[in-house]
């Protein structure tokens, strides 16, 4: 019985031979196009070292997926797609971890989920300001805004107040704008 990796390697070699491109030719094609990837990697990562890692990972994936490349197609586009997908997957993975990497020489890990003690007095004062601003809204804006705030949908509010849907949306929008201006003054 053949080892699975040996079977995969033989399949890859057979595919390359059928496509008419040798491994050496493919490697040469990758090297010729790798310089075009470097600026794109820097653009994505905004960091030289991370860009180098991204480029290296892209080249590794391209080599390991050589059998998926169709000879005669645009290799730059193929490589850009691989790089972009790696970047997106890494970004998604990092955002799920909620971990911040400190770029100091020691590279400490800081837990993003550390909680701070809320200032109850400040929060209470802020809520008073918000309630005061809502109370001072003209009733034409306050009524649809409060219904929306309570969880009603636009069309439900329009039916309750017997107003057109567009008018309700507009009034809620203006109420938000007025509140934003009022609250920013505090």
N, C-alpha and C positions, 0 to 999 in steps of 0.2 A: 504494500500500500504506500502510495506517495504522500509525502508531507504536504499539507495545504499551501504553505508558502512556495514550495517548489512547483506545485501545479499552477499557482498564480503567476510565478515568474515565467514559466514556460508559455503560458497563455499570452502574457504580455509580449514576450519575444516573438511568438507566432503572429500576433496582431501587428507588431511593428514590421515584421518581414512582409506581411501581406500588404501593408500600407505603402511599402516602398521606401521607408525612411529608417535608417539604421539608428541605433542608440547614440552613436557618435554624432550623427547629423542632427539629431534632436537636441542633444546637449549643446552643440554649437549654436543652434537656433535660439535656445534659451539664453545663452551667454550674450548673443548679439542683441537681444531684446531686453536684457535685465537693466541696462542703463536707463531705458525709458520708464521703468517702473520706479526707480529711486525717487524722482520728484513727486510722483503720485503718492508714494508711501509717506513722504514728509508732509504733503498736503493733508492727508488723512489723519496722521498722528500728531502733527504739530511738534514733533520731537525727533531729533536725529537718531538717538539710540533706539527708540521704539520703532522708528522707520526701518532701521537696519534689521531688527528682529522680524518685522512684518515682511520685508523683502526676502529674508532667509526662509521664513515659513512658506511664502508663496513659491519660491523655487523648489523647496522640498515637496510641496503638494503637486506642483507641475510634474516633477520627476516621478513621483509615485503614481500619478494618474496619466502618465504618458500614453497609455493605451486609449484614453478617452479623447485625445487630440486627433482631429481629422486633418490629414495632410492636405495642404492647399487652402485651408481656411486661415483667417486672420489670427495669428498667434498672439499679437499684442492684445487684441480684444479678449482672447481666452485668458491671458495672464492677468489683465486688468480685472476681469470678472473674478478670478480666483482670489486676487488680493482684496478686492472690495468685500467679497463674502467672508474672508477670514477676519477682516477688520470689523465688519458688522457683528459676526458671531462673538468675537472677543469683547466688543462693546456691550453686547447684551449680557454676556457672562459676567462682566465686571459690574454692570448695573444691578444684577440680581444679588451679587455678593454684599452690596452696601458696605464695602470696606474701602477706606481711603488709604492710599499708599503715600507715605511721607517721603519725598524725594531727598531727604537728608542722607548723608553718607551711611548712617546706620540702618536706613530703610525700616523704620518702626512701622508697625501696623496699628492704625488707630481705629477703634470700633466706632462706626458711624452711628450706631444705635444707642450711644450713651445718652442718657436723659439728663436734662437740666431741670433744676427746680423752678417751676413757674412762679412769677411774682403775682400773687393774688390781688394785691392792691392795685397794681398797674392794670391788670386785666379787668378788674371791677370798674375802674375809672374809664377805661376804653369802651366798655359795654354801655356805660352811662352816656358817653359821647355819641355812640352809634344810635342808641335809642332816642336821644334828643334830636339827632339829625333826621331820623325817620319820622318822628312826631312833627317836625317842622316842615315836612314835605307838603306841597299843596295836595288837597284831597283827590284831585283828578289823577295824580300820579301815585299817591300813597295807597289808595284802595287796590288797584291792580297789582302793585308791587307786593303788598302784604299777602294777597291771595297767592301770588306766585311763590313767595317766601314760605308760605304754609304748605306748598307742595302741589298746588293745582296746576294743571297744564294750561297752555295759552288758550286753547279752544274752549276749555271749561270756563275760564275766566271771561272770555268773550260771550259765552252763552249766559253766564250769571249776570253780567253787567249790560247785556243786550247791546254790545258794541261790536264793530267789525274786528276781525282777528288782527289785521294790520295796525289798527289803532291801539289795541291792547299791547302788542309787541313794542310799538313806538313809545307808549307811556311807560312801560317797564324799563325800556332802555334809557329814557330821559330820567327816570327816578334813580337808576343806578348812577348815571352821570352826576346828578345833583348830589347824591349821597357821597360819591367819591370826592367831589369838590368840597363839600362840607366837612367831611372827616379829615381830609388832608390839612384843613385849617387848624385842627386841634393839635 
